[in-house]
């Protein structure tokens, strides 16, 4: 039996941002991204490519202030689209856990598609910025994403010296763990929970 594609689409407009996000969980890692924040686009590329997500993001934000609202609101929208795409969660693996290296940097990501939103984020950044991108926004993005997707996400930057690598390896690790967690497992019957609901 061929499974239907799992799509999510979210539009959100506030006084600070205007965002459209489309995601396909059963994609090929294709992406079309325009957030106005080049380094953030680069991180979303890694998320799509290594998570095998087809991802479209169009964001217009108050970048004359800074990138905070844009990054956080993309996280909100992507989380909601991700949750929509997962549907009733029947047949998913539910859990994902990986360690990913990128040159001198190493990150660990662990995911539970639990329906209980939670983020544990441990990272010590070598520098406060990559170019103009503030590294603290990485945590803001994943916090918004996890809470709106309804997942438990633990991210740990084990070590790293290059700030670009440290940020990118966290996105790659999250992508691979999410890919594992939402994968359809033919051995899983129904919803993978003793409660019968996620």
C-alpha positions in Angstrom: 0.0 0.0 0.0 1.3 3.4 -0.9 1.1 5.9 2.0 -0.2 9.4 1.3 2.3 12.2 1.5 2.5 14.0 4.8 2.2 17.7 4.2 1.8 20.7 6.4 1.2 24.3 5.5 1.0 27.3 7.8 0.6 31.1 7.2 1.1 33.5 10.0 1.0 37.3 9.8 1.7 39.6 12.8 2.9 43.2 13.3 6.5 41.9 13.1 6.5 39.1 10.5 4.6 37.7 7.5 5.5 34.0 7.1 4.5 31.1 4.9 5.9 27.6 5.5 5.2 24.4 3.6 6.7 21.0 4.6 6.6 17.5 3.3 7.9 14.9 5.7 8.3 12.3 2.9 10.4 14.5 0.7 13.8 14.3 -0.9 15.5 17.2 0.9 14.4 19.8 -1.6 14.1 23.4 -0.4 13.1 26.9 -1.4 14.0 29.4 1.3 13.9 33.1 1.7 13.9 34.5 5.2 16.0 37.6 4.6 18.6 36.1 7.0 21.2 34.3 4.8 22.9 32.3 7.6 19.5 31.2 8.8 18.6 30.1 5.3 21.8 28.1 5.3 20.7 26.3 8.6 17.3 25.6 7.2 18.9 24.1 4.1 20.8 21.7 6.4 17.6 20.8 8.2 15.8 20.0 5.0 18.6 18.1 3.3 19.6 15.9 6.2 16.0 15.5 7.4 14.8 14.5 3.9 12.2 17.2 4.3 10.8 19.2 1.3 10.7 22.6 2.8 9.5 26.0 1.6 9.8 29.1 3.7 9.0 32.7 2.8 9.4 35.2 5.6 9.3 38.9 5.7 10.3 40.3 9.0 11.4 43.5 10.9 15.0 42.9 10.1 15.7 46.6 10.5 15.5 45.8 14.2 17.2 42.4 14.2 16.6 38.8 13.2 15.0 37.7 16.4 11.3 37.9 15.4 11.9 36.4 12.0 13.9 33.4 13.4 11.5 32.7 16.3 8.4 33.1 14.1 9.7 30.7 11.4 10.3 28.2 14.3 6.6 28.7 15.3 5.3 28.2 11.8 7.6 25.3 11.0 6.6 23.6 14.2 2.9 24.0 13.4 3.4 22.8 9.8 5.4 19.8 11.1 2.7 18.9 13.6 0.0 19.1 10.9 2.1 16.9 8.6 2.5 14.2 11.2 -1.3 13.9 11.4 -2.5 11.2 13.9 1.1 9.9 14.2 0.0 6.3 13.5 2.9 4.0 12.4 5.7 6.5 13.2 8.9 5.3 14.9 8.4 8.1 17.5 12.0 8.3 18.8 15.2 9.5 17.2 18.7 9.7 18.5 21.9 10.6 16.7 25.4 12.0 17.2 26.7 14.0 14.3 30.3 15.4 13.7 31.2 18.4 11.5 35.0 18.7 11.4 36.0 19.6 15.0 32.4 20.0 16.3 30.1 17.3 17.6 26.4 17.5 18.4 23.9 15.1 19.8 20.1 15.3 19.2 17.4 13.1 20.8 13.7 13.4 19.8 10.5 12.0 21.2 7.3 12.8 19.2 5.5 12.8 22.5 2.8 15.4 22.2 4.6 17.0 25.3 6.5 20.0 24.1 9.9 20.4 25.7 13.4 21.6 24.8 16.6 20.9 26.6 19.4 22.9 24.9 23.0 22.8 26.0 25.6 24.8 23.9 28.5 27.0 24.8 29.3 29.1 21.8 32.8 30.0 20.8 31.6 33.4 19.7 28.3 35.3 20.1 27.8 35.8 16.3 28.4 34.1 13.0 28.7 37.1 10.7 25.7 39.1 11.7 23.7 36.1 13.0 23.4 36.0 16.8 24.1 32.4 18.0 21.5 32.7 20.8 18.9 32.6 18.0 19.6 28.9 17.4 18.0 28.1 20.8 15.1 30.5 20.1 14.4 28.7 16.9 14.4 25.2 18.3 12.4 26.3 21.4 9.7 27.7 19.1 9.8 24.7 16.8 9.7 22.1 19.6 6.8 23.8 21.4 4.7 24.2 18.3 5.5 20.8 16.9 4.6 19.2 20.2 7.8 17.2 20.5 10.4 16.7 23.2 13.8 17.7 21.8 17.2 17.5 23.5 20.1 19.2 21.7 23.7 19.1 23.1 26.7 20.7 21.5 29.3 18.3 22.9 32.2 20.4 21.7 33.4 22.6 18.9 35.7 25.6 18.2 34.3 27.0 15.0 31.0 28.9 15.7 29.7 28.3 12.2 30.3 24.5 12.6 28.8 24.5 16.0 25.5 26.0 14.8 25.4 23.9 11.6 26.1 20.6 13.4 23.2 21.2 15.7 20.8 21.7 12.8 22.2 18.6 11.1 21.8 16.5 14.2 18.3 17.7 14.8 17.4 16.9 11.2 18.7 13.3 11.4 16.9 12.7 14.7 13.7 14.1 13.4 14.0 12.0 10.3 14.3 8.9 12.5 11.4 9.8 14.7 8.8 10.6 12.0 9.8 7.6 9.8 7.0 5.2 9.2 7.8 1.8 10.7 5.9 -1.2 9.3 6.2 -3.0 12.6 4.5 -0.2 14.5 0.7 -0.8 14.7 -1.3 2.3 15.3 0.0 5.1 17.6 3.3 4.1 19.4 2.1 4.9 22.9 0.5 2.9 25.7 -2.0 5.8 26.0 -3.1 5.2 22.4 -2.6 8.9 21.7 0.4 11.2 21.1 
